[in-house]
Amino acid sequence: MTAKSAAERKRDQRKREAERLKRLGRRVMPLELYQGTADALERLCLIGGFEQPAEVITLMIHAADHIAQRDPSRFAEFVSVTGHAQEQVEPLGSTD
């Protein structure tokens, strides 16, 4: 039996990774952000010490899900448009 070439090993590695991600139920979601949302995400990354915005988004989804299961009214308040509009925050790097 001959040894696999680098290309064959890489192809096998990609196949294994694709199978692993499929087992995990991975989904890719395109996401459009407007400036205010991008600023908020950047702020959350900085405050939380995260390098990857996707990690913040994932943690926020799980935290929101936990709140929604435990206290639906608190979740409703958390995601209310009224609450969002009332609490405007200065963008990062702005000066007074």
C-alpha positions as semicolon CSV with decimal commas, in nm:
position;residue;x (nm);y (nm);z (nm)
1;M;0,000;0,000;0,000
2;T;0,137;0,339;-0,095
3;A;0,134;0,640;0,133
4;K;-0,127;0,905;0,069
5;S;-0,020;1,223;-0,098
6;A;-0,052;1,556;0,079
7;A;-0,352;1,640;-0,140
8;E;-0,525;1,312;-0,046
9;R;-0,458;1,368;0,325
10;K;-0,595;1,722;0,300
11;R;-0,904;1,599;0,114
12;D;-0,963;1,335;0,384
13;Q;-0,917;1,597;0,655
14;R;-1,172;1,828;0,490
15;K;-1,416;1,539;0,456
16;R;-1,379;1,447;0,824
17;E;-1,428;1,810;0,926
18;A;-1,738;1,845;0,707
19;E;-1,882;1,527;0,863
20;R;-1,805;1,655;1,214
21;L;-1,974;1,989;1,147
22;K;-2,276;1,810;1,001
23;R;-2,305;1,594;1,315
24;L;-2,293;1,911;1,526
25;G;-2,575;2,064;1,323
26;R;-2,368;2,359;1,208
27;R;-2,551;2,633;1,021
28;V;-2,402;2,931;0,847
29;M;-2,612;3,245;0,874
30;P;-2,532;3,555;0,673
31;L;-2,578;3,861;0,890
32;E;-2,616;4,224;0,791
33;L;-2,537;4,480;1,059
34;Y;-2,604;4,850;1,054
35;Q;-2,371;5,093;1,228
36;G;-2,549;5,105;1,564
37;T;-2,562;4,727;1,587
38;A;-2,200;4,693;1,475
39;D;-2,098;4,946;1,741
40;A;-2,291;4,754;2,007
41;L;-2,131;4,425;1,902
42;E;-1,785;4,582;1,908
43;R;-1,856;4,723;2,255
44;L;-1,966;4,380;2,381
45;C;-1,649;4,224;2,241
46;L;-1,431;4,484;2,410
47;I;-1,611;4,472;2,745
48;G;-1,619;4,092;2,746
49;G;-1,265;4,050;2,617
50;F;-1,377;3,854;2,311
51;E;-1,179;3,847;1,988
52;Q;-1,452;3,681;1,782
53;P;-1,790;3,853;1,745
54;A;-1,943;3,513;1,666
55;E;-1,858;3,400;2,019
56;V;-2,043;3,697;2,170
57;I;-2,343;3,630;1,947
58;T;-2,347;3,261;2,042
59;L;-2,322;3,336;2,414
60;M;-2,593;3,602;2,391
61;I;-2,827;3,361;2,214
62;H;-2,779;3,099;2,485
63;A;-2,818;3,359;2,762
64;A;-3,136;3,496;2,603
65;D;-3,272;3,144;2,564
66;H;-3,204;3,076;2,931
67;I;-3,384;3,397;3,032
68;A;-3,676;3,318;2,800
69;Q;-3,720;2,973;2,953
70;R;-3,689;3,095;3,311
71;D;-3,885;3,420;3,285
72;P;-4,063;3,495;2,956
73;S;-4,169;3,842;3,072
74;R;-3,809;3,935;3,147
75;F;-3,709;3,810;2,803
76;A;-3,987;4,017;2,645
77;E;-3,851;4,323;2,825
78;F;-3,496;4,235;2,716
79;V;-3,588;4,229;2,347
80;S;-3,850;4,503;2,346
81;V;-3,808;4,769;2,081
82;T;-3,926;5,031;2,330
83;G;-3,647;4,943;2,573
84;H;-3,393;4,953;2,293
85;A;-3,502;5,294;2,170
86;Q;-3,488;5,446;2,519
87;E;-3,131;5,338;2,593
88;Q;-2,908;5,495;2,332
89;V;-2,538;5,449;2,402
90;E;-2,253;5,660;2,268
91;P;-2,050;5,488;1,994
92;L;-1,702;5,371;2,085
93;G;-1,439;5,636;2,053
94;S;-1,684;5,926;2,073
95;T;-1,593;6,224;2,284
96;D;-1,814;6,467;2,467
